[in-house]
Amino acid sequence: MSVLVYVEAVDGKYKKTAYEACSYGFRLAQMNSANLVALTNADSQTASELASYGVKTVVCFQSEDLHDSAVLSSIIADAAAKYVANAVILTDDSRSKALLGRLAVKLDASAVSGASSLPESASEFQVSKSIFSSKAIGHYSLDSAKKVISVARNSVGIHENAADLSHEEFDASGYTSSIELIEVKRVKGTVPLPEAELVVSAGRGMKDPGNWGIVEELADTLGATTACSRPVSDSGWRPHHEHVGQTGIAIKPNLYIAIGISGAIQHLAGVNNSKTIVVINKDPEAPFFKAADYGVVGDLFDVVPRLSEAIKRQKNS
Amino acid sequence: MNLLVCISKTPETTAKIDFVNDSKEFNTEGVQYIMNPYDEWYALVRAIELKEALGGTVTAINVGPAANDIIIRKALAIGADEAVRIDAEASSASFVAKQISAYASDKSFDIIFTGKESIDYNGSLVGSMLAEYLGLPFLSYVSKLDINDGKATVSCDIEGGVELMSLNPPFVLSAAKGLAEQRIPNMRGIMMAKRKPLNAVEAVEHNDSTRVVRYSMPPEKSGVKLVDPENMDELVRLLHEEAKVI
C-alpha cells in the first residue's frame, strides 16, 4: 500500500507547492503506515530533491502530452494501480484542475480540490477546504477507499523528512493524445499572481490608469506582483489577468497591499486568505479596514511613494 | 454545432454566508440565487456566439429542483434555444457530472461547456468528471475558443500565461474570464424564453462518496492596527518584525 504524489517540474524545476504536496503525502502515508511514492516528469537527478520531503520511491516518466488531462490522468491512474496507492495527492494549480475529476472517476475515488488540512486520522477521513470564495470552510468526508486530493498552497507547510530514496522508471510511451499543443506563452519576469507571495493591488481610488507608476514602483521595490480590483480591469485600465476577487483570481499570498480599494465583499472573497493584509485608503469608513491587519488612512498619492522610500531605506540598512 | 452548456445555481455574490442545524446546513433564508457567473458570462455567451456564427443549437442543462427554472429561463432569455433540467438536488460534483453525462451520452454534442468553477463550492470538478464519464478530451480554464473548418483552437489559462492548443470536437471545456463578454437579456429575449422548451427529466442512480459534513467560518482578523500616514518606516518595521512578511 502507498500514497502517490504527482509533482511536475516546470522547466526542470519544482515549485514550492511540489514540496508542500510531498509533505502532505508523507504525513498521510505515516497515518496509513504506507510508503510515499512520487511520480514525476523530472529527470532522476532533479527528482532526488524529493527525498528531503519524505518520498521513499521516486518514479520518473517522460511525456510530451502533459497538456492533455486524458493522457496524464491515465499515466497517474496506472501508476497508482502499479504502486497500490490508496491516495493520490496533487498540487492545487491549473494542471490539477484538469486532472482531479478525471482521476476521481477513473479510480472511483472521493475527491477534494484545494484541501487545507490533513485528516485527524486514517479511519475518520475528513479534510477542510475553503468554500464560498473563502467566506466559509467546508469539512469534507471522503468515504471511498481511495481518495484524490489537491493541496491548497500555503496551508499545510513544508516539512523536511529525509528518506533513503529508490529510483524507478515508468514507461509512458504508449499513451497518445488527441490534442495538439501549439505553443506555451508565459509572461516573463514577474511571478504569476496565483504563485506570488507578495502582491500590490490597486483600485478605482487611483482615478486614472496613467497614475499606476507609483503602484508599479512599490511592486518593483518589494519584488511583488501587481493586481487590481474588478472595476479597474472591467474599465480596461489594467489587463484581465490582474483581476483578483470572487470572479477573478483567488490568491493566497503572504502579503497583500490594497491601495484605493474599498473592499467590496466580492473583492474580499478572493483575497482574504492572504496572511497579512495592508489597506491604504483615504476613507476611514472603507469596509476593507475591517479585514485588514494594518491600515493607513491617507491620500494614496502621498502614502504609496512614501512607503516605497521606506522599503528602500529598510533594504539598504 | 450542437452545443451543451451546463449551468449551476449559486447564491449571489454579496449573499450573507452562514449555517444552521449545528453548522451542518447552509442557511438559505433570505438568500438570492443567480446563475453561476462563469457559466453565464463566459460559457453560455461563447456557445451562443458560436451558434450565431456557425449555426446549430445551444442547449442549457441544470441539475436541480423546479425552483431552478427561473435561472434556466434566464439562460433561454440570453439566447439558449432549449433547456433541460434533471430533477434532483445537485448534491455533489460527481452527482452532477454523472447526471449530465447520462443525458449527454447519446446526444452527439460537439462541445460541452462548463464554468471554470462554481462560486459556492469552488471545486472545479464537474467539467473534468464529465469528460471522463463521456471519454472526451477536456480543456480547463479556457479564455479563448475559435472554430475554423470544424477544428477548434483553444487558449487555456495556466499560471502566468496560456497554453495554445488545437483539437477536433467533440470535447468538454471549462470557461474562464476572457472567453466572452457578459450579455444582458433584452425584453424580446425574455418574452421568447417563455415559449422555448424546458424539459424536466429523471435522475439516474448515483452514490456520493464525498460529502460536506460540517461548515465553519474562517477565523476573524483580530482588528486593524492603524499606522500614521506620515510614518511609513513604522509600517515597514511592523511588516518586517511583527508580521515577518518582508
Interface residues (C-beta under 8 A of the other chain):
Chain A: H67 D68 S69 A70 S73 D93 S94 R95 K97 A98 L99 L100 G101 R102 A104 V105 K106 D108 A109 S110 A111 V112 S113 G114 Q126 S128 K129 S130 I131 F132 S133 S134 K135 A136 I137 G138 H139 Y140 S141 L142 D143 S144 S178 I179 E180 L181 I182 E183 V184 K185 R186 V187 T190 V191 P192 L193 P194 E195 E197 L198 L222 H240 H241 H243 Q246 T247 G248 A250 N254 L255 A264 I265 Q266 A269 N272 N273 K275 T276 I277 V278 V279 F289 K290 A291 A292 D293 Y294 G295 V296 V297 G298 D299 D302 V303 R306 L307 E309 A310 I311 R313 Q314
Chain B: P11 T13 T14 I17 F19 P37 Y38 W41 A93 S94 A97 K116 I119 D120 Y121 N122 G123 S124 L125 V126 G127 S128 M129 L130 A131 E132 Y133 P137 F138 L139 S140 Y141 T153 C156 D157 I158 E159 G160 G161 V162 E163 L164 M165 S166 L167 N168 S174 K177 G178 S209 T210 R211 V212 V213 R214 Y215 S216 M217 P218 K221 V224 K225 L226 V227 P229 E230 M232 D233 L235 V236 R237 L238 L239 H240 A243 V245 I246
